[in-house]
Every structure is written in C-alpha cells, then in structure tokens.
Amino acid sequence: MLIIINTKSMTDNFSHWDKVYTTKKHNQVGWYQDHPTISLDWIMQYTRQSDAIIDVGCGVSLLADNLLAEGYNDLSLLELSKNAIEAIQKRLALEKDKVSFYNQNILKFSSKKQFKLWHDRAVFHFLTNPDDQQTYIQKLDDYLQKDGFFLLATFSPDGPIQCSELEIVQYDEKKITQLLGQSFKLIKTTTESHPHPNGGTQEFNYFLLQKQ
C-alpha cells in the first residue's frame, strides 16, 4: 500500500514531538501501552477486518501491530513526529501492503479515502484553541464514513492538566458530546487508570461515538 510522507504541513509542534521521540525511549513515554486493551477490544467489537481504520497520533503505539495480528488489512497511521513514523514504518515493514503512513499534522490532514473507524488516543486533548478543535472536528466529519465510529481517549477531569510540557483540555461525557453536537451519538464510555513509567497513574476517559 502507498506510503505517504508529507512534511510540508508541519507546524512548530513538529519539533516538539520529534524531540520527545528522539530523547526518550519509546517504551518510556507516558502514554505507552504494551497491549492497548480498551482500544483493541472496542475496535474488534465494532469493525470488520476489512474495514478502513485510521489511528490519529499513532506515535510508536503497538495498536497497529495488534490489529494486524488479528487480521486487519486496511490501516492508516498518522503521526506528527518524523522520528516516530519512521520507527513504526520500519517495525511494520513486512506488513507495508496493509498500512498507509501519514507524516502530517491532523489539522492539515488530506486523504482520498474515508474510514469506518477513527481512533485517537491523546491527540485531541492537546488542542486547546477552539478554532483548532473545530478544524479537527471538520476533518473528522470529512473523512469518517456515515455510521462510522469515533473512538477517542482523553485525560479525564481527574487526570493531568499538562502532558509533555504542553497544556491539555480534560473531557468528560457531557463536555465531549456538547462539543461534537448532534452529528455524533455516544455509544459507550469508560475510564482507565493508565500506569505512568514514573510510577504514578494518569486518568483517561474513553468515548465511542457513531456518526449520524
């Protein structure tokens, strides 16, 4: 499958995230998971192996590896950091016909395909500017199929107020559904206490919504 690398759409955040993935061991970043249980379980429950799925802000996550192992064959991985996308590209080289890679800022995202499921674990909550939030939501609406699923994980109101030295926005069920409006129906939600490499925990909320 075509591998897409587009560095012209980078913002200043490119340097920040490339530094994160260059200076830290990939299994020591705060959001690392050996086995992305909630995301994987929900994706497998609501999609088929042939469905087009995008992971926004994939970093060096093992979600794609787990999905490929389960027989999924139409994955797209979007990541701002060139260092991270090259690392996951190398790791999945033997599966390159099943994966497309986008080295892009999600706010500049462009693709010829639409997706059955859009997965975002800890990207949206970095958008603190309301205009950026609306640009993201417009991209989501443009590229998610009707009746498609939006699987979102953000820090909860009990979670951190910063991550990697950047401000974030915390979300609960009421806040995310109000922001997305009637275009999305909440299917289910859950919480997760994610263990941080420093020994603490980070509180996440997961939301699964369906485009109406």
C-alpha positions as CSV (number, residue, x, y, z in Angstrom):
1,M,0.0,0.0,0.0
2,L,1.2,3.5,-0.7
3,I,3.3,5.1,2.0
4,I,2.6,8.9,2.2
5,I,5.2,11.2,3.8
6,N,4.2,14.9,3.9
7,T,6.4,17.1,6.0
8,K,5.4,20.4,4.4
9,S,2.3,20.5,6.6
10,M,4.2,20.6,9.9
11,T,3.6,23.2,12.5
12,D,6.0,24.2,15.3
13,N,4.7,21.2,17.2
14,F,6.7,19.0,14.8
15,S,10.0,19.9,16.6
16,H,8.5,19.4,20.0
17,W,7.2,15.8,19.3
18,D,10.2,14.8,17.3
19,K,12.3,15.8,20.3
20,V,10.1,13.7,22.6
21,Y,10.6,10.6,20.4
22,T,14.3,11.2,19.9
23,T,15.3,11.9,23.5
24,K,13.1,9.3,25.3
25,K,13.0,5.5,25.0
26,H,9.8,4.7,23.1
27,N,8.6,2.4,25.9
28,Q,9.1,5.2,28.5
29,V,6.8,7.8,27.1
30,G,3.9,8.4,29.5
31,W,1.2,7.1,27.2
32,Y,3.0,3.8,26.2
33,Q,1.0,0.6,26.3
34,D,2.2,-3.0,25.7
35,H,-1.3,-4.0,25.0
36,P,-3.9,-1.3,24.2
37,T,-6.8,-3.3,25.7
38,I,-9.7,-0.9,25.5
39,S,-8.9,0.5,22.1
40,L,-8.3,-3.0,20.7
41,D,-11.4,-4.6,22.2
42,W,-13.7,-1.8,21.0
43,I,-12.3,-1.7,17.5
44,M,-12.7,-5.5,17.2
45,Q,-16.2,-5.3,18.6
46,Y,-17.5,-2.7,16.2
47,T,-15.5,-3.3,12.9
48,R,-14.6,-6.0,10.5
49,Q,-11.1,-7.0,9.5
50,S,-11.5,-5.4,6.0
51,D,-12.7,-2.0,7.4
52,A,-10.6,1.1,6.8
53,I,-9.2,2.3,10.2
54,I,-7.1,5.3,11.0
55,D,-5.0,5.8,14.1
56,V,-4.5,9.6,14.6
57,G,-1.3,10.4,16.5
58,C,-0.1,6.8,16.4
59,G,3.3,7.6,17.8
60,V,5.1,4.2,18.1
61,S,2.0,2.6,19.5
62,L,1.6,-1.2,19.3
63,L,-2.1,-0.9,18.4
64,A,-1.4,-1.4,14.7
65,D,0.7,-4.5,15.4
66,N,-2.2,-6.0,17.5
67,L,-4.7,-5.2,14.8
68,L,-2.5,-6.7,12.1
69,A,-2.1,-9.8,14.2
70,E,-6.0,-10.0,14.4
71,G,-6.2,-10.0,10.5
72,Y,-7.0,-6.3,9.9
73,N,-5.6,-5.3,6.5
74,D,-6.5,-1.6,5.8
75,L,-4.8,0.6,8.4
76,S,-3.7,4.2,8.2
77,L,-1.3,5.7,10.7
78,L,-1.0,9.4,11.2
79,E,1.8,11.0,13.2
80,L,3.4,14.4,13.5
81,S,6.8,13.2,14.5
82,K,9.0,12.0,11.6
83,N,11.2,10.1,14.1
84,A,8.1,8.2,15.4
85,I,6.6,7.5,12.0
86,E,9.9,6.2,10.6
87,A,10.3,3.9,13.7
88,I,6.8,2.3,13.3
89,Q,7.3,2.2,9.5
90,K,10.5,0.1,10.0
91,R,8.8,-2.1,12.5
92,L,5.8,-2.9,10.2
93,A,7.9,-3.2,7.0
94,L,6.7,-6.7,6.4
95,E,3.1,-5.6,6.5
96,K,3.6,-2.5,4.3
97,D,0.9,-3.6,1.9
98,K,-1.7,-3.3,4.7
99,V,-0.7,0.1,6.1
100,S,-0.5,3.7,4.9
101,F,1.6,6.2,6.8
102,Y,0.9,9.9,7.0
103,N,3.6,12.2,8.5
104,Q,1.1,15.1,8.9
105,N,-0.5,17.5,11.3
106,I,-4.0,16.3,11.8
107,L,-5.2,19.9,11.2
108,K,-3.8,19.7,7.7
109,F,-4.8,16.1,7.0
110,S,-5.7,15.1,3.5
111,S,-6.6,11.7,2.1
112,K,-8.5,10.1,-0.8
113,K,-10.2,7.6,1.5
114,Q,-12.8,7.5,4.2
115,F,-12.7,5.5,7.3
116,K,-15.0,3.2,9.2
117,L,-13.3,4.0,12.5
118,W,-11.2,6.9,13.6
119,H,-9.0,6.2,16.6
120,D,-7.5,9.0,18.7
121,R,-5.8,8.2,22.0
122,A,-4.5,11.5,23.4
123,V,-4.2,13.9,20.4
124,F,-7.5,15.8,20.6
125,H,-7.0,16.9,24.2
126,F,-3.8,18.8,23.1
127,L,-6.0,21.1,21.0
128,T,-6.6,24.0,23.4
129,N,-7.6,26.5,20.8
130,P,-11.4,26.4,19.9
131,D,-10.6,27.1,16.2
132,D,-8.2,24.1,16.1
133,Q,-10.9,21.9,17.8
134,Q,-13.4,22.9,15.1
135,T,-10.8,22.2,12.4
136,Y,-10.2,18.8,13.8
137,I,-14.0,18.0,14.0
138,Q,-14.4,19.1,10.4
139,K,-11.6,16.7,9.3
140,L,-13.3,14.0,11.3
141,D,-16.6,14.7,9.6
142,D,-14.9,14.9,6.1
143,Y,-13.1,11.5,6.4
144,L,-15.3,9.4,8.7
145,Q,-18.0,7.3,6.9
146,K,-21.6,7.8,7.7
147,D,-22.4,5.4,10.6
148,G,-18.6,5.2,11.2
149,F,-17.1,5.2,14.7
150,F,-15.0,7.8,16.5
151,L,-13.0,6.2,19.3
152,L,-11.5,8.9,21.5
153,A,-9.4,8.8,24.6
154,T,-8.6,12.0,26.6
155,F,-7.4,12.9,30.0
156,S,-10.4,13.0,32.4
157,P,-11.2,15.8,34.8
158,D,-9.3,13.7,37.4
159,G,-6.3,13.4,35.2
160,P,-3.3,15.7,34.4
161,I,-3.7,19.2,33.2
162,Q,-0.4,19.0,31.2
163,C,1.4,16.4,29.2
164,S,4.9,16.6,27.8
165,E,5.1,20.2,28.9
166,L,2.0,21.1,26.9
167,E,-1.4,22.3,28.2
168,I,-4.3,19.9,27.6
169,V,-8.1,20.0,27.8
170,Q,-9.8,17.5,30.1
171,Y,-13.1,15.9,28.9
172,D,-16.0,14.1,30.4
173,E,-19.1,12.7,28.7
174,K,-21.1,16.0,28.9
175,K,-18.2,18.1,27.5
176,I,-17.3,16.0,24.5
177,T,-20.9,15.3,23.5
178,Q,-21.7,19.1,23.7
179,L,-18.7,19.9,21.6
180,L,-19.4,17.3,18.9
181,G,-23.1,18.1,18.8
182,Q,-25.9,16.1,17.2
183,S,-23.7,14.8,14.4
184,F,-22.4,12.1,16.8
185,K,-24.2,9.7,19.1
186,L,-22.4,8.4,22.2
187,I,-22.4,4.6,22.2
188,K,-20.4,4.0,25.4
189,T,-17.7,5.4,27.6
190,T,-15.3,4.0,30.2
191,T,-12.4,5.2,32.4
192,E,-8.8,3.9,32.6
193,S,-6.1,4.5,35.2
194,H,-3.1,4.3,33.0
195,P,0.2,3.5,34.7
196,H,2.9,6.0,34.0
197,P,6.6,5.0,33.8
198,N,7.4,7.2,36.8
199,G,5.2,5.0,39.0
200,G,2.1,7.2,39.1
201,T,-1.2,6.9,37.1
202,Q,-3.0,9.0,34.6
203,E,-6.8,9.1,34.5
204,F,-8.2,8.7,31.0
205,N,-11.8,8.8,29.7
206,Y,-12.7,6.7,26.6
207,F,-15.6,7.6,24.4
208,L,-17.0,5.6,21.5
209,L,-19.3,7.7,19.3
210,Q,-21.1,7.0,16.0
211,K,-21.5,9.4,13.2
212,Q,-25.2,10.1,12.4
